[in-house]
Amino acid sequence: MSDRVLYVTYDGIADPLGKSQVLPYVRGLADRGYPMDLLSFEKPGKPLSFGDRLESDVRWFALRYHQRPSVPATTFDVAQGLGATAALDMLA
């Protein structure tokens, strides 16, 4: 398969849900032959990465999660995620 699959999670991969559910799911898909891109939103104090490889077929792209004020922060994060998604599409 030549196309990459983009998995977007608003949870950080350093967070408990990211560690217990997101990473195993993404790695499982990669093990089945799907080259994966993972876009996560990481909380302050957690590592950020843009283009690191987590596994041979998993590239990790991290954006900063913004918490306050709630609605503007979420709106900003969504816009930032859309921009990153568009940039990744251009790389493919």
C-alpha positions as CSV (number, residue, x, y, z in Angstrom):
1,M,0.0,0.0,0.0
2,S,1.4,3.4,-1.0
3,D,-1.0,5.8,0.6
4,R,-0.6,6.8,4.2
5,V,-3.4,6.8,6.7
6,L,-3.7,9.8,9.0
7,Y,-5.0,9.2,12.5
8,V,-5.9,12.4,14.4
9,T,-6.3,12.3,18.2
10,Y,-7.1,15.3,20.5
11,D,-5.4,13.2,23.2
12,G,-1.7,13.3,23.6
13,I,0.2,10.1,23.2
14,A,1.9,10.8,26.5
15,D,-1.5,10.8,28.2
16,P,-3.0,7.6,29.7
17,L,-5.6,7.2,26.9
18,G,-3.0,7.8,24.3
19,K,-0.6,5.2,25.7
20,S,-3.3,2.6,26.4
21,Q,-5.5,2.9,23.3
22,V,-4.2,5.3,20.6
23,L,-0.7,3.9,20.2
24,P,-1.7,0.2,20.3
25,Y,-4.4,0.9,17.7
26,V,-2.1,2.8,15.4
27,R,0.7,0.3,15.8
28,G,-1.7,-2.5,15.1
29,L,-2.7,-0.9,11.8
30,A,0.9,-0.3,10.9
31,D,1.7,-4.0,11.6
32,R,-1.1,-4.9,9.1
33,G,0.6,-3.0,6.4
34,Y,-1.0,0.5,6.6
35,P,1.7,3.2,6.7
36,M,0.4,5.5,9.4
37,D,0.7,9.2,10.2
38,L,-0.3,10.1,13.8
39,L,-1.3,13.7,14.6
40,S,-1.7,14.4,18.3
41,F,-2.3,17.4,20.5
42,E,0.1,17.3,23.4
43,K,-0.4,19.1,26.8
44,P,2.1,21.6,28.0
45,G,5.2,20.0,29.5
46,K,4.9,17.0,27.2
47,P,7.3,16.4,24.2
48,L,6.5,17.8,20.8
49,S,7.6,16.2,17.6
50,F,7.0,16.9,14.0
51,G,7.8,13.9,11.8
52,D,9.5,11.6,14.3
53,R,9.1,7.9,13.6
54,L,7.5,5.9,16.4
55,E,7.8,2.7,14.5
56,S,9.0,1.9,11.0
57,D,5.6,2.7,9.4
58,V,4.3,5.3,12.0
59,R,5.3,9.0,11.7
60,W,4.3,11.2,14.6
61,F,3.3,14.8,14.3
62,A,2.5,16.7,17.5
63,L,0.8,20.0,18.0
64,R,0.4,21.9,21.3
65,Y,-3.0,21.5,23.0
66,H,-4.5,24.8,24.3
67,Q,-6.9,24.6,27.2
68,R,-8.0,28.2,28.1
69,P,-10.2,30.0,27.3
70,S,-12.1,26.9,26.3
71,V,-14.0,27.8,23.1
72,P,-11.3,30.0,21.5
73,A,-8.6,27.5,22.5
74,T,-10.4,24.6,20.9
75,T,-11.2,26.7,17.8
76,F,-7.5,27.5,17.5
77,D,-6.5,23.9,17.9
78,V,-9.0,22.8,15.2
79,A,-7.6,25.4,12.8
80,Q,-4.1,24.4,13.6
81,G,-5.0,20.7,13.1
82,L,-6.6,21.5,9.7
83,G,-3.5,23.4,8.6
84,A,-1.2,20.5,9.7
85,T,-3.5,18.0,7.9
86,A,-3.3,20.1,4.7
87,A,0.5,20.3,5.0
88,L,0.8,16.6,5.5
89,D,-1.4,16.0,2.4
90,M,1.0,18.2,0.4
91,L,3.9,16.0,1.5
92,A,2.2,12.8,0.3
